[in-house]
Every structure is written in structure tokens, then in C-alpha cells.
């Protein structure tokens, strides 16, 4: 059988990934798999930018996967994403349709493209206790001896560091528990605007989301029993709006700090993508200022070349 080709549409926040992915799904007869770490949660709609209305074209809904699959508050991770991705990918290809991965969570995209082999390690209290005498620096060195560190988040806190070590120890002892991404060809497309345009788009989108009821969305999640600590961990909109609702800051301070953090997040996303490129992953950058039809033509050309390679 012909090796399937995965088309990935990625890029920083507010670059129009979803609209391009939808157009490509229409052109190629495709289905979209979300690569967004927060869109998996039900009830987290405005803050995550699900833009579900974009998936409906002329009254027909474009099939999409890995959106609204867990309740808000659930702890989702890259291992679970890989499992969910494989299930969706196999289902789409088995039906003869084209899988399109779309999202800006760099770790999720990279885990598919590079085929990370991860293991779902259970909590091991005895192992965790054995790590107590060691400093964070020593634990980081130990983790680096196991794997090339994929991202700095594994070492952001001692809790994350211990969990990363726990996973690696389990993987060494249980190689049969690894998740393996199916064989496929890849074509990665990134949508890129000039930095000043990105900043403008971020501001416009933030104001729109607040007008659409983003504060009420977060208040509703809190009223439904989602712990504030969990919303704070989701970051960005959910972090700052939770602080505002709890009376920890004014609306003006919330808006200023959130706007600043989204801009910083956008820069971190680009740093991640540039690192992927330095590691040999080719990302074809499309000018975000081009008309949609021109973007689609460029992506179609890249896709056809990748399929024939």
C-alpha cells in the first residue's frame, strides 16, 4: 500500500491555521486532527479559539478530531495525544480520506513528525522517594543522560522533572509499552505574518473574545467545579481571567497582562518551530498576507510534491 502523507498546518497563535486547514480539507477530501493542547477540553471554547463555526462550510461540517474529548480539569498529556492521534489517523486513512494535523502546540506536532516513542508510566512512590536526596541540577543531568531533552517544560519545576524521570525509567523497563507513530510521509506548512501584524491580530482577537463572553466562560467553568488551580495551569486566558474573577487583579490589569503574555507566547511558539528547523525538520512557511486562494495553491503544490517523493 502507498505510504500515507500527513499534511500539517501549524504556526503561532492568531495566524489563521484553522481557516487554511478547512480550505485544504475541502480541496483534498480531508479530515482535521487538532494539535492543540487545550482544545481537547469541553467548555473551554472561546479562550482556546476553537472557532467551531469555521468547520462548517455551506452547511456541511468538516470532520474534525481531538476537540471536546475530555472535561475541563482533566490532565491531558502528549502520550495521550499520541494515542488519540494514531486512532484518528488510522480511521481517516482507512476510509480513504486525507488526514490534516492542525494546531500550534509545538510539542504535539513534533511528537508526530519525529515519532516520539513515549510510555504511559504509572506513579511510582518508591522511585519518587529515591529521588528526594538529589538536587534539581542532578536530576536534570540524569534526565539528559536518558534522552535529548525535547522541551524545557520537563525541567520547569521539580514535579515535572521527577515525572519525566519516572516516565523514562518505566520506558527502559517496559519497552513494549511504547507508543509508535505509524509510518507516513510529512509535509509541514507554517503560516507566518510580519511581527507587527501578528501583534495587531492578537489584540483584535483578544478584544473579540472578551466581547464574545470569555469572562463568563471562565466563570462558568469555576461554577461547574473546575479547580482554580487547574485553570491557572492551563495558562494565558484561563490563568488571567481566573485571577480577575477571584478578585486578584483589576480588569485593566488582567487585560494588559494577558495581552503581554499572549505576545510572549507567540514568540515562544516561533522559537520552538525554529528549533525544529535547526534539528532538520523542514517547515514550509506561507505568507499570511497572501489571499486564501493563493495559500491553498501553494500548499497543494507542496503536498503533491511530498506525495510523489
C-alpha positions in Angstrom: 0.0 0.0 0.0 1.1 3.6 -0.6 2.6 5.3 2.4 0.1 8.0 3.6 1.1 11.6 3.6 0.2 13.7 6.6 -0.3 17.4 5.9 0.4 19.6 8.9 -0.8 23.2 9.2 0.9 25.0 12.1 2.3 28.3 13.2 2.0 30.8 16.1 -1.2 31.9 17.6 -3.6 34.2 15.6 -2.1 33.2 12.2 -5.2 31.6 10.7 -4.3 27.9 10.9 -7.8 26.7 11.2 -9.2 28.5 8.2 -6.4 27.3 6.0 -6.8 23.7 7.2 -10.5 23.8 6.5 -9.8 25.0 2.9 -7.3 22.2 2.5 -9.8 19.7 3.8 -12.3 20.8 1.2 -9.7 20.7 -1.6 -8.2 17.3 -0.6 -11.3 15.5 0.8 -9.7 15.6 4.3 -10.4 15.4 8.0 -8.7 17.6 10.6 -6.9 16.4 13.7 -6.4 19.1 16.2 -2.9 19.6 17.7 -3.9 22.0 20.4 -3.3 21.0 24.0 -6.4 22.9 25.3 -9.0 22.3 22.6 -9.4 18.8 23.9 -11.5 20.2 26.8 -15.2 20.6 26.7 -16.5 24.0 27.8 -13.2 25.7 27.0 -14.3 27.2 23.7 -13.7 31.0 23.5 -10.4 31.0 25.4 -8.9 28.2 23.3 -10.1 29.7 20.0 -11.9 26.6 18.8 -13.8 28.6 16.2 -16.1 25.6 15.6 -18.1 27.7 13.1 -15.1 27.7 10.8 -15.5 23.9 10.3 -19.0 24.4 8.8 -18.9 25.4 5.1 -22.2 25.8 3.1 -24.0 23.9 5.8 -21.6 21.0 5.7 -19.3 20.3 8.7 -15.7 19.3 8.0 -14.9 16.2 10.1 -12.5 17.1 12.9 -10.9 15.1 15.7 -9.4 15.6 19.2 -11.7 18.5 20.1 -14.0 18.3 23.1 -12.9 14.8 24.1 -12.4 15.5 27.8 -14.0 17.5 30.6 -12.2 20.7 31.7 -9.9 19.9 34.6 -8.7 16.6 33.1 -4.9 16.2 33.0 -4.1 15.5 29.3 -0.5 14.8 28.1 1.5 14.2 25.0 1.3 10.4 25.5 -2.5 10.5 25.4 -2.3 12.9 22.4 -0.2 10.4 20.5 -2.6 7.6 21.2 -5.6 9.7 20.2 -3.8 10.9 17.1 -2.9 7.4 16.0 -6.6 6.3 16.4 -7.8 9.3 14.4 -5.1 9.0 11.7 -5.8 5.3 11.2 -9.5 5.8 11.0 -9.1 8.6 8.4 -6.7 6.8 6.2 -8.7 3.6 6.4 -11.7 5.5 5.0 -9.6 6.8 2.1 -9.6 10.4 3.3 -6.7 12.8 3.8 -5.5 13.5 7.4 -4.6 17.1 8.2 -3.0 17.9 11.5 -3.7 21.5 12.6 -2.5 23.3 15.7 0.1 25.4 17.3 1.2 23.1 20.2 4.8 22.5 19.1 5.4 19.5 21.3 2.3 17.7 19.9 3.3 18.5 16.3 6.9 17.4 16.9 5.9 14.2 18.7 4.2 13.1 15.5 6.7 14.3 13.0 9.7 12.9 14.9 7.8 9.9 16.0 8.5 10.1 19.7 8.2 6.7 21.4 6.6 7.5 24.7 5.4 5.3 27.5 2.4 5.8 29.9 4.2 5.4 33.2 2.2 4.9 36.4 3.1 6.8 39.5 5.9 5.1 41.4 6.0 6.3 45.1 9.2 4.3 45.9 11.1 5.7 42.9 10.0 9.2 43.7 11.2 8.8 47.3 14.6 7.6 46.0 15.0 10.9 44.1 14.4 13.1 47.2 18.2 13.5 48.2 19.1 14.8 44.7 19.1 18.5 43.7 17.2 19.7 40.6 20.5 20.1 38.7 21.5 16.5 39.4 18.0 15.3 38.3 18.2 17.3 35.1 21.6 15.8 34.3 20.2 12.3 34.9 17.2 13.1 32.6 19.6 14.4 29.9 21.6 11.1 30.1 18.4 9.2 29.2 17.1 11.4 26.4 17.8 14.5 24.4 15.5 17.0 26.2 12.6 17.8 23.8 11.5 20.9 25.6 12.2 23.0 28.7 8.9 22.2 30.3 10.2 18.9 31.6 12.6 20.8 33.8 10.5 23.9 34.7 9.5 22.5 38.1 10.8 19.7 40.3 7.4 18.0 40.0 7.7 17.9 36.2 11.3 16.8 36.4 10.5 13.9 38.6 7.6 12.9 36.4 9.9 13.0 33.3 12.4 10.7 35.0 9.7 8.4 36.2 8.5 8.0 32.6 12.0 7.3 31.3 12.7 4.7 34.0 9.4 3.0 33.2 10.1 3.1 29.4 13.5 1.4 29.9 12.0 -1.4 32.0 8.9 -1.8 29.7 9.9 -1.3 26.0 6.7 -3.0 25.0 4.6 -0.1 26.4 5.9 2.5 23.9 3.5 4.3 21.6 4.8 4.1 18.0 3.6 6.5 15.3 2.6 4.8 12.1 4.9 5.2 9.0 3.9 8.2 7.0 5.3 11.0 4.8 5.2 14.5 6.1 4.7 18.0 4.7 4.7 20.8 7.3 3.3 24.2 6.4 3.6 27.2 8.7 1.5 30.3 8.3 3.6 33.4 9.1 2.8 37.1 9.3 5.2 40.0 9.9 5.6 40.5 13.7 3.8 43.8 13.8 0.8 42.2 12.0 0.8 39.3 14.5 0.7 41.8 17.4 -2.2 43.6 15.8 -4.1 40.3 15.1 -3.5 39.2 18.7 -5.0 42.5 20.0 -8.0 42.3 17.7 -8.7 38.6 18.6 -8.4 39.2 22.3 -10.9 42.1 22.2 -13.3 39.9 20.2 -13.1 37.0 22.6 -13.8 39.3 25.6 -16.8 40.7 23.8 -18.0 37.2 23.0 -18.1 36.3 26.7 -14.7 34.8 27.6 -15.0 36.1 31.2 -18.4 34.3 31.5 -16.9 31.1 30.1 -14.2 31.0 32.8 -16.8 31.9 35.5 -19.0 29.1 34.3 -16.1 26.6 34.5 -15.4 27.7 38.0 -19.1 27.3 38.9 -19.1 23.8 37.5 -16.4 22.8 39.9 -13.2 23.0 37.9 -10.5 23.8 40.5 -9.0 27.3 40.1 -5.5 25.8 40.4 -6.2 23.7 37.3 -7.4 26.7 35.3 -4.3 28.6 36.3 -2.2 25.7 35.0 -3.9 26.0 31.6 -2.3 29.4 31.3 -2.9 32.5 29.2 -6.7 33.3 29.1 -7.7 30.9 31.8 -4.9 32.0 34.1 -5.5 35.7 33.9 -9.3 35.5 33.8 -9.4 33.2 36.9 -7.2 35.7 38.8 -9.6 38.5 37.7 -12.7 36.6 38.7 -11.2 35.8 42.1 -10.5 39.5 42.7 -6.7 39.3 42.5 -6.4 42.0 39.8 -8.5 44.6 38.1 -10.0 44.2 34.6 -7.4 46.7 33.2 -4.5 44.8 34.8 -5.9 41.5 33.6 -6.2 42.8 30.0 -2.7 44.3 30.0 -1.0 41.2 31.4 -2.9 38.8 29.2 -2.2 40.8 26.1 1.5 40.8 27.0 1.6 37.1 27.8 -0.1 36.1 24.5 2.5 38.1 22.6 5.3 36.4 24.6 3.6 33.0 23.9 3.6 33.7 20.2 7.3 34.4 20.3 7.9 31.1 22.2 6.0 29.2 19.6 8.2 30.6 16.9 11.3 29.8 19.0 10.0 26.2 19.1 9.4 26.0 15.4 12.9 27.5 14.6 14.4 24.9 16.8 12.6 22.1 14.9 14.1 23.5 11.7 17.6 23.5 13.2 17.1 19.9 14.0 16.4 19.1 10.4 12.6 19.3 10.2 11.5 21.2 7.1 8.7 23.7 7.6 7.4 25.5 4.5 6.4 29.0 5.6 3.4 30.6 3.8 3.0 34.3 3.8 -0.1 35.0 5.9 -0.8 38.2 3.9 -1.5 36.2 0.7 -5.1 35.7 -0.4 -6.6 32.4 0.8 -6.8 31.0 -2.7 -3.0 31.7 -3.2 -2.2 30.0 0.1 -4.3 26.9 -0.9 -2.5 26.8 -4.3 0.9 26.9 -2.6 0.0 24.2 -0.1 -1.5 22.0 -2.8 1.8 22.2 -4.7 3.9 21.3 -1.7 1.5 18.4 -0.8 1.7 16.9 -4.3 5.5 17.1 -4.4 5.6 15.4 -1.0 3.3 12.6 -2.1 5.5 11.8 -5.1 8.8 11.9 -3.2 
